[in-house]
């Protein structure tokens, strides 16, 4: 077995008086695909920097095999100091040669970015793609990726997965994207309360494993509490007469108390809830043949759509395809060039945008939440600012700190705190998962699952879409917008079935065109005559079943109330569509035979 590429032994690090890590031990091997998980603020990014060598620990040893290279993709990449994008990406090369520079051109072509662009003019998604290109051309031995999927569309995330599958070194990933981690990892590092635990399985096994550990800790803590209680009771019974011979037992009791006081309890969870406010009308939004273009690029072309009360709509599409523009048209913030949008009654719209545009960097958390007082109205009830901040895992000392002192995840939590305090019956979330830790994501999913208002969700998080939405609007480019029942996985499955059916039909048509002419038959066989009479009835029956299935799938709360039932009916609909295609093909063949006989 090959020795690890990198090891860290007995590592400790403090920030001021606060210990961040203590006694950390870890190793990274040649083919390790590691997910580094932990709550926001637990120190994942700092640990990544210790691994990379850019941050020095207070204690411990970091050993890197001679000749090995480590490449680190920061959560906020620095693109300054380079005239062109080619120069920026090439700066990541460990070796510089004509061949290496050629690799830079190849990877820039793959991510559709021009090499002579100024790096400082790139959008968030373009900058993230450029930073990934710089990391991937480095020919490194260990690749450290901190939130690599932030600001990427699904197509680019899947491209990245393909690229990383062929990477031959050790890989460590911090990400909130569950599907990405499920697909990419075979090992898990759990950073929890200053310790790193290792599981030699991928992220998909993390939840079950971590729950077992927490349950074991709770059992041990209960045993320790009981032992302390027993020993304390003994200490009060005639201790003076037994002082000398029992000082050892007393010291053991003090040690137990020290151990208990030094145990760090599991961090609390964010408390989330949403008030759906007034009941909106049954029809929330109706779009009639809307069209919109920008600079010759078609966003929507003759698009009609209806959103009913309780619907949970996911919007899926590549960066730049026009998802935000579509949202603005649906909410009447922007008028379509053609067509019209109609809103239902009693709408209370709350819009959480991905740029956190309502946050002012210099205002404090207190000022952002309050209207001048020390309380905030939370779903119709008054609550103290400090208490509400604690619900979202902020310390009381952070209340008067400026927003600019927060991490990306903390800013997102703060915006959620403000957004979810307001009564709303129509919630629009534009990329809400960026920078959130997984525990907060889980709770947000639970809350949205119980929310009885109407929801529109724009997200590149495939797992989040699968768990939340009842139907998906897929923006496929050139103005084409198609609705698919279910989440992202349902869309992919239906798309594959569509392509398979198209391929099958094309093959059948092609085989018919090259068939040799058949001899004229005298009359239809009994089998063909029977098919001619029965197939239309069977096709009509299938069409009725399909209409019922579609009506059931279109019910706003069906997916949330019965996900298994939703998938069963969706599968039944797909089978009915396939059966109908087969019967239509059979009927057409027999009908052509009949016409040939009569002709």
Buried (B, 14 or more C-beta within 10 A) or exposed (E): EEEBBBBBBEBBBEEEEEEBBBEBEBBBBBEBBBBBBBBBBBBBBBBBBBBBEEEEBEBBEBEBBEEBBBBBBBBEBEBEEBEBBBBBBBBBBEEEEEEBBEBBEEBBEBBEBEBEBEBEEBEBBBBBBBBBBBBBBBBBBBBBBBBBBBBBBBEBBBBBBEBBEEBEBBBBBBBBBBBBBBBBBBBBBBBBBBEBEEBEBBBBBBEEBBEEBEEEBEEEBEEBEEBBEEBEEBBEEEEEEBEEEBEEEBEEBEEBBEEEEEEEEEBEEBBBBBBBBEEBEEBBBBBBEBBBBEEEEBBBBEBEBEBBBBBBBBBBBBBEBBBBBBBBBBBBEBEBEBBEBEBBEBBBBBBBBBEBEEBEEEEBBBBBBBEEEEBBEBBEEEBEBBEBBBBBBBEEEBBEBBBEEBEBBBBBBBBBBBBBBBBBBBBBBBBBBBBBBBBBBBBBBEBBBEBEBBBBBBBBBBBBBBBBBBBBBBBEBEBBBBEBBBBBBBBBBBBEBBEEBEEBEEEEEEEEEEEEEEEEEEEBEEEBEEBBEEBBEBBEEBEEBBEEBBEBBBBBEBBBEEBEEBBEBBEBBBBBBBBBBEBBEBBEEBBEBBEEEEE
